[in-house]
Amino acid sequence: MAEASLNRPSFQQSVGHIASWWRQQLWECVPAAWRARLTQSRRPAMLSLADDRFWAAGAPLDQHKPFAHSAMAQSGGDVALVIGESNGFRREVELPLAVEDKLAQVLSYELDRLTPLRASELYYDFRVKNRDTGSGMCTVELAAVPRARVAPLLEAAGKKSLTISRLLLAPADVDTGIDLLAHTSERNAQATSRSGWVNLALAGLCGLLIAALIALPLWQKRQYVIELQPIETAQKAEAEAASVLQKQLEKQVNDYNLPLSRKHGSPLVVQVLEDLTKRLPDDTWAQTLEIKTIPNQKSREVIVQGETGSGGKILQIVQESPLLKDPAFKATMTRVAPTAERFHIAGELVAAAAPKQLLLSDVNTLMTVPMTPAAPAGAPTIAKSPAPQPTSTGNAATSNPAPSAPPNPSPPAPAAEPKKAPATAYPAAPATGTPAASEKKS
């Protein structure tokens, strides 16, 4: 079971491998000149106590000076300590690609075989130098140095107020990522103690962010709902009022259209009589005219019976009427006189073209147009009376001197004659009423 768990990579290791592979691919996309500059800019300050060489942070590897001539000799600081190739050893190991995610664990077991010392007696680190996917093997570079040789150097660096942030076997290892302190218990404890409160702070910050992400949208929606409530109430009241008005308008429109639809549903009887009267010839007279509803149908039927002297043309004449549809004989024509035949014709009454009904969309147009109430049908029209003219009375005659008035002083006599006209009109009334009285007697 332990062997199976060892061979199975954990989720964290898989994610780390994918992330490192992705970073490597992106790093290779950067131009070589830029990569060299970026690599050099990330170099820490390095110190080799064995030959008293000091490299400033970000300096090329060929530019070094004695440590006493550097500013760090007075102030101290963090440096990467170079042990030297003569104080340690470097070795390349071929391992399967399957154990690449567990190299630290595998090499900790293999150090006893690869080196003369045990893992607890060494400062060591490794890096994957080459991968061969065809053969399924990878080349691992292993660098190690005995702790006994490093201890005096660490003590000497501490006396110079220097903090060892990284342990290198050679100056060239600064660009490869090798750190001999990476797999030591001291570095692990230091990293754990340093990152413990950072992890707790990050976890607390993540919790606060998650709570804010959950609470902020809810609070914003609550404020938005509170702001919309008065608007919703006002809009609801307006909608209800508009609904009531719409129902009232629909009722009024229906009340307006109902008489029109009933009135113009079919021609009036007077129109049918007028049309037939104009079309039938003079030698034709109708004895009966009946308009009735056809059973189980909404249309009506016109039935005409009478006598005609134009028997061969009577049906054609009736068919020309626009008010009758498909008129035909309901019975055969019978001759009742040498010049007269009895006919019996029936046809469907054509529905009249109804006027345009009033729609709800027309209400706004009607309300914006000023309407003048029309006079009721049959009401007498009132004409505007002209300006009053002066009457020809004696005073008027005296007030208007007359170039047109006759010199004869007899004009008052004709003015009195109109007063006698009503007296002569009254005796005429009995004369007109005499025939009526004689009729009553007769």
C-alpha positions in Angstrom: 0.0 0.0 0.0 2.9 2.4 0.8 4.6 1.5 -2.4 1.4 2.3 -4.4 1.0 5.6 -2.7 4.6 6.4 -3.4 4.2 5.7 -7.1 0.9 7.7 -7.4 1.6 11.5 -7.7 -0.5 13.7 -5.5 -2.8 16.4 -6.9 -0.5 19.1 -5.5 2.5 17.5 -7.2 0.7 17.2 -10.5 -0.4 20.9 -10.4 3.1 21.9 -9.5 4.6 19.9 -12.4 2.1 21.5 -14.9 2.8 25.0 -13.5 6.6 24.5 -13.8 6.3 23.1 -17.3 4.1 26.0 -18.3 6.6 28.5 -16.8 9.4 26.8 -18.7 7.6 27.0 -22.0 6.8 30.7 -21.5 10.3 31.4 -20.5 11.6 29.8 -23.6 9.4 32.1 -25.7 11.3 35.1 -24.4 14.2 36.2 -26.6 17.6 35.1 -25.5 18.9 38.6 -24.9 16.0 39.4 -22.7 16.4 36.2 -20.8 20.0 36.9 -20.1 19.2 40.4 -18.8 16.3 39.1 -16.6 18.5 36.3 -15.3 21.3 38.7 -14.4 18.9 41.2 -12.8 17.7 38.5 -10.4 21.1 37.4 -9.2 21.6 38.1 -5.5 24.8 39.3 -3.9 27.3 36.4 -3.7 30.4 35.9 -1.5 33.1 33.3 -1.8 35.1 33.1 1.5 37.5 30.6 0.1 39.1 33.1 -2.3 37.6 36.4 -1.0 35.5 37.3 -4.0 32.3 39.3 -3.8 29.7 39.8 -6.6 27.2 42.6 -6.2 23.5 41.9 -6.8 22.8 41.8 -10.6 26.4 41.9 -11.5 28.0 39.7 -14.2 29.9 36.7 -13.1 33.2 38.0 -14.4 32.9 41.2 -12.3 33.9 40.5 -8.8 36.0 42.3 -6.1 37.3 41.7 -2.6 34.6 41.7 0.1 36.4 44.4 2.1 35.9 46.8 -0.9 32.1 46.3 -0.9 29.4 48.3 0.9 28.1 45.2 2.5 31.3 44.8 4.5 30.2 47.8 6.6 26.4 47.3 6.7 26.0 43.6 6.3 22.9 42.0 4.5 21.7 38.9 2.7 24.2 37.1 0.5 24.5 33.8 -1.3 27.5 31.9 0.0 29.7 30.1 -2.6 31.4 27.0 -1.1 33.5 26.1 -4.1 33.8 23.0 -6.2 36.8 21.7 -4.1 34.7 21.6 -1.0 31.9 19.5 -2.5 31.0 17.2 -5.4 28.7 17.2 -8.4 27.2 14.2 -10.0 24.7 13.3 -12.8 22.2 10.5 -12.2 19.9 8.8 -14.8 16.4 8.3 -13.3 13.0 7.3 -14.9 10.7 10.2 -15.9 8.0 8.5 -13.7 9.8 9.6 -10.5 10.4 13.2 -11.6 7.6 14.4 -9.3 9.2 12.6 -6.4 12.9 13.3 -7.0 13.4 14.8 -3.5 12.1 11.7 -1.9 13.9 9.3 -4.2 17.3 11.1 -3.9 17.0 11.2 -0.1 17.0 7.4 -0.2 19.7 7.1 -2.9 22.2 9.5 -1.3 23.7 6.7 0.8 24.5 4.9 -2.5 25.5 7.9 -4.6 27.7 9.6 -2.0 29.9 8.3 0.8 27.9 10.3 3.3 24.3 10.1 4.6 21.6 12.7 3.8 21.8 14.0 7.3 25.5 14.9 6.9 25.1 16.8 3.6 23.8 20.0 2.2 22.5 19.0 -1.2 20.2 20.0 -4.0 19.4 18.8 -7.5 17.9 19.9 -10.8 16.6 18.1 -13.9 19.2 18.8 -16.6 17.7 16.9 -19.5 14.6 14.9 -20.3 14.4 12.1 -22.9 10.8 11.2 -23.5 11.7 8.5 -26.0 13.6 6.4 -23.5 11.5 7.6 -20.6 14.6 8.8 -18.7 15.7 12.1 -17.2 19.2 13.3 -16.3 19.4 14.8 -12.8 22.3 16.9 -11.7 23.1 16.4 -8.0 25.2 18.9 -6.0 26.2 18.2 -2.4 28.7 19.4 0.2 29.5 18.0 3.7 28.1 19.9 6.6 31.4 19.8 8.3 33.0 21.9 5.7 30.2 24.4 5.5 29.9 25.0 9.3 33.1 27.2 9.6 32.1 29.2 6.6 28.7 29.9 8.0 30.2 30.9 11.3 32.6 33.3 9.6 29.8 34.9 7.6 27.8 35.4 10.8 30.7 37.3 12.3 30.6 39.7 9.4 26.9 40.4 10.0 25.9 38.5 6.9 22.7 36.5 6.5 23.1 33.4 4.3 20.0 33.3 2.1 21.4 30.7 -0.4 24.2 28.2 -0.5 25.9 27.5 -3.8 28.6 25.1 -4.9 29.9 27.3 -7.7 29.1 30.9 -8.8 27.5 29.5 -12.0 24.8 27.7 -9.9 23.2 31.1 -9.2 21.4 30.9 -12.6 20.4 27.2 -12.3 18.2 27.5 -9.2 20.4 25.2 -7.1 20.3 26.0 -3.4 22.1 23.6 -1.1 20.0 24.8 1.8 16.8 23.9 0.1 16.5 20.4 1.6 17.8 21.0 5.1 15.7 20.9 8.2 16.9 24.4 9.2 15.7 25.9 5.9 12.4 24.0 6.2 11.9 25.1 9.8 12.8 28.7 8.8 10.5 28.6 5.8 7.7 27.1 7.9 8.0 29.7 10.7 8.3 32.5 8.2 5.4 31.4 6.0 3.1 30.3 8.9 1.8 33.7 9.8 1.7 34.6 6.1 -0.4 31.6 5.3 -2.8 32.5 8.2 -3.0 36.1 7.0 -3.6 35.0 3.4 -6.3 32.5 4.6 -8.0 35.2 6.6 -7.8 37.6 3.7 -9.3 35.0 1.4 -12.1 34.4 3.8 -12.8 38.2 4.0 -12.8 38.4 0.2 -15.1 35.5 -0.2 -17.5 37.0 2.4 -17.3 40.3 0.7 -18.0 38.8 -2.7 -21.1 37.0 -1.3 -22.4 39.9 0.8 -21.7 42.8 -1.5 -24.0 41.7 -4.4 -26.8 40.9 -1.9 -26.5 44.3 -0.3 -26.5 46.0 -3.6 -29.6 44.2 -4.7 -31.3 45.0 -1.4 -30.6 48.7 -1.9 -31.8 48.5 -5.5 -35.0 46.8 -4.5 -35.6 49.4 -1.8 -35.1 52.2 -4.3 -37.4 50.5 -6.8 -40.3 49.9 -4.4 -41.8 53.5 -4.6 -41.4 53.5 -8.3 -43.1 50.1 -8.5 -46.0 51.2 -6.3 -46.5 54.3 -8.5 -46.3 52.3 -11.7 -48.7 49.7 -10.3 -51.3 52.4 -9.5 -50.9 54.0 -12.9 -51.2 50.5 -14.6 -54.4 49.8 -12.6 -55.8 53.2 -13.6 -54.8 52.6 -17.2 -56.4 49.2 -17.1 -59.7 50.6 -15.8 -59.6 53.3 -18.6 -58.9 50.7 -21.2 -61.9 48.6 -20.1 -64.1 51.7 -20.2 -62.9 52.6 -23.6 -63.4 49.0 -24.9 -66.9 49.1 -23.6 -67.7 52.5 -25.2 -66.1 51.3 -28.5 -68.2 48.1 -28.5 -71.3 50.1 -27.6 -70.5 52.4 -30.5 -69.8 49.6 -33.0 -72.8 47.5 -32.1 -75.5 49.7 -33.7 -73.4 50.2 -36.8 -72.8 46.4 -37.2 -76.5 45.7 -36.8 -77.6 48.6 -39.0 -75.3 47.8 -41.8 -75.4 44.0 -41.5 -77.8 43.9 -44.5 -79.5 46.4 -46.8 -82.6 48.1 -45.6 -86.0 47.0 -46.9 -86.4 50.5 -48.4 -83.3 50.1 -50.4 -84.4 46.7 -51.7 -87.8 48.2 -52.7 -86.1 51.2 -54.4 -83.7 49.0 -56.3 -86.4 46.6 -57.5 -88.8 49.4 -58.4 -86.1 51.0 -60.6 -85.2 47.7 -62.3 -88.5 46.0 -63.0 -90.1 47.1 -66.3 -93.4 48.9 -66.5 -95.3 45.8 -67.5 -94.3 44.1 -64.3 -95.8 44.5 -60.8 -95.0 42.7 -57.6 -97.8 41.3 -55.6 -95.7 40.1 -52.6 -92.2 41.0 -51.3 -91.0 38.9 -48.4 -87.6 39.2 -46.6 -86.9 36.4 -44.1 -84.0 34.7 -42.4 -82.7 31.5 -43.9 -82.9 28.6 -41.4 -79.6 27.7 -39.7 -77.9 30.6 -41.5 -77.1 34.2 -40.7 -78.1 35.5 -44.2 -81.6 36.6 -45.3 -83.6 35.7 -48.3 -85.7 38.0 -50.6 -88.8 36.4 -52.2 -90.7 38.3 -54.9 -94.0 37.1 -56.5 -95.9 38.9 -59.2 -96.9 39.1 -62.8 -94.9 40.4 -65.7 -95.2 40.8 -69.5 -91.4 40.3 -69.9 -91.2 36.7 -68.8 -88.0 36.0 -70.7 -86.1 38.9 -69.2 -87.4 39.1 -65.7 -84.8 36.8 -64.2 -81.9 38.5 -66.0 -83.2 41.9 -64.7 -83.4 40.7 -61.1 -79.9 39.1 -61.4 -78.4 42.5 -62.3 -79.4 43.9 -58.8 -76.3 44.3 -56.6 -78.4 43.6 -53.5 -79.4 40.1 -54.5 -77.1 37.1 -54.7 -77.9 34.2 -57.1 -81.6 34.9 -57.7 -83.4 32.0 -59.2 -87.0 30.8 -59.9 -88.6 29.0 -57.0 -91.4 27.8 -59.2 -92.0 27.6 -63.0 -93.6 30.6 -64.6 -97.3 30.2 -65.4 -99.3 32.2 -67.9 -102.3 33.9 -66.4 -103.2 36.1 -69.4 -102.2 36.4 -73.0 -99.7 39.1 -72.1 -98.9 38.3 -68.5 -97.1 35.5 -66.7 -96.8 34.8 -62.9 -93.2 34.6 -61.5 -91.8 33.4 -58.2 -88.2 34.5 -57.7 -86.0 34.2 -54.6 -82.4 35.3 -53.9 -80.0 35.8 -51.0 -79.8 39.3 -49.6 -76.2 40.6 -50.0 -74.7 42.0 -46.8 -74.0 45.6 -47.0 -70.4 46.9 -46.7 -70.1 48.0 -43.1 -68.4 51.3 -42.4 -65.0 51.2 -40.6 -65.5 50.4 -37.0 -63.9 52.5 -34.3 -60.8 51.0 -32.8 -58.9 51.7 -29.5 -56.1 53.2 -31.6 -58.5 55.8 -33.0 -59.5 57.0 -29.6 -56.5 59.2 -29.1 -57.0 60.8 -32.5 -60.6 61.5 -31.8 -59.8 63.0 -28.4 -57.2 65.4 -29.9 -59.5 66.7 -32.7 -62.0 69.3 -31.5 -65.5 68.0 -32.1 -68.5 70.4 -32.8 -71.8 68.8 -31.9 -74.0 68.4 -35.0 -77.6 69.5 -35.1 -80.1 66.7 -34.6 -81.7 65.2 -37.7 -84.7 67.2 -38.9 -83.9 70.2 -36.9 -84.5 73.5 -38.8 -81.5 75.4 -39.7 -81.3 78.9 -38.2 -80.0 81.4 -40.7 -78.3 84.5 -39.5 -80.7 87.4 -39.7 -79.4 90.3 -41.7 -78.9 93.7 -40.2 -82.3 95.4 -39.5 -83.3 97.7 -42.3 -85.2 100.9 -41.7 -89.0 100.5 -42.1 -90.8 102.9 -44.4 -92.9 104.6 -41.8 -94.0 108.2 -41.7 -91.1 109.0 -39.3 -88.7 107.3 -41.7 -90.1 109.3 -44.6 -89.6 112.5 -42.7 -86.1 111.5 -41.5 -84.8 110.6 -44.9 -85.3 113.5 -47.2 -86.0 112.1 -50.5 -84.3 112.8 -53.6 -86.1 109.5 -54.6 -89.3 110.3 -52.8 -92.1 111.5 -55.1 -93.1 115.1 -54.6 -96.7 113.9 -54.3 -97.7 113.8 -50.6 -99.7 110.6 -51.2 -97.1 108.0 -50.1 -98.8 107.5 -46.7 -101.8 105.9 -48.5 -99.8 103.0 -50.0 -98.2 102.4 -46.6 -101.6 101.7 -45.1 -102.5 99.1 -47.7 -100.3 96.3 -46.2 -102.4 96.5 -43.1 -105.5 95.5 -45.1 -103.7 92.4 -46.6 -104.2 90.2 -43.5 -107.9 91.1 -43.4 -108.4 89.9 -46.9 -106.5 86.7 -46.2 -108.7 85.6 -43.3 -111.9 85.0 -45.4 -109.9 82.6 -47.6 -109.6 80.1 -44.7 -113.2 78.9 -44.8 -112.9 78.5 -48.6 -110.1 76.0 -48.1 -111.9 74.2 -45.4 -115.1 73.7 -47.3 -114.0 70.7 -49.4 -112.9 69.0 -46.2 -116.3 69.6 -44.7 -118.0 68.3 -47.7 -115.9 65.2 -47.7 -116.8 64.5 -44.1 -120.4 64.8 -45.0 -120.1 62.5 -47.9 
